[in-house]
Amino acid sequence: MLQPELEALERGRLDALVLERLRAALAAALANPAHARRLGGARPEDIGRPEDWRGLPFLTKAELRDAYPFGLAGAREQGYRRIHMSSGTTGNPILNPYTTADIRQWGEVMARCYVAAGVTARDVIQITPSFGLFTGGFGFHYGAERLGAMVIPMGAGRTSLQLRLMRDLKATVVTAIATYPLRMIEVAREEKFDLGSLSLRTGIFGSEMWSDELRARIEKELGIRAYDIIGMTETGGPGMGIDCAARAGIHVWEDHFFAEIVDPTTGAAVADGSEGELVVTTLTREGLPLVRYRTHDLTRVVSRARCECGRTSLRLDRLRGRTDDMVIFKGVNFYPRQIETVLLQHPGVSHEYQIVLDSDGGDRMTVLVETEPGCDSGVGARIRRELHNLLALSPDVRLLPLGEIERPPGKAVRVVDRRTTR
Ligand SMILES: [Zn+2]
């Protein structure tokens, strides 16, 4: 552990620290009149236990967009040192301004994540997410600096060069958007690059949903152990939490982030173990204080007990999907990750797939799946049958040769919805 005095803090004392920080976070947010208006007269002294937090209103993505650029920002008098931004498909971008303390906090939580993944100062870390307004590159960089490890700050793309430097500089750790390792594996195959010549042992991946099956494939192909990191631009980038070697849920750094799980429809708190939407309050971020921010990510609390690794912070399940990724087709609700889980159980089926929804001549769903040469042609019918058993869906399954589905430069596009009426 980087900070055992905090990461392994006994539950009662951790809860007391969280309560104290909730009150302080509320007081800090209230200093901005725009937050004070939203929070409708809430007072820090009224928060006597964490459950009292449930009386505060949610903060939505739309409110953050409408507040562009700095309407809901905090600590303006201190001045900002960095800006990061999340670019959505609609409306204003969401800006997150970082104070000096925010940059230090980011480095600290990212360094904790590295340590949880078994990374030490002796490692060589290749950073493949972009350095820029996107939070990925710099987050991994600050964490590595705090840890004292060597960094190869590659940024996104140039996969052939990535592989070559990874081999020649003996990178032991790769950090990436979750589907980027798949691109590395593909390019290695195309260029007859020997993945066995790499010194990699650890991968830290996030920023996208990726199933356990996809993780198993990446680990096998690259010969690494892969860790799932969470966090988003609004919370200050990656580093909100990570799974540990026990692989028993994602530890959320509770002294920095207060996590609640609510019913996405009613907003009511759900019991530990039940799935719902993750709501995050930042306890130590100055530039963009979040009070009960609705993330749209679906997960559940796995445990609040001490983990095998010794850490006491609460553990969440790996994110299962986003409330806004949910597809409704002919009255059936599902998430792309459920389809991915079925596909990847078949040998010879590639990790590239796309779900296409059309509405000409009645609603139609087609799952495009790339298969490796020599893959048995009966696999399409088997996938269709399994999807029917699991989700009561009977899509057309179209098998394509490798490389047919377009690879976008950033996150993978899993659903193409061409339906005209929804
Ligand atoms: Zn653990």
Boltz pocket constraint, residues with backbone or C-beta under 6 A from the ligand:
constraints:
  - pocket:
      binder: B
      contacts: [[A, 244], [A, 245], [A, 246], [A, 247], [A, 248], [A, 249], [A, 251], [A, 307], [A, 308], [A, 309], [A, 310], [A, 311]]
      max_distance: 6.0
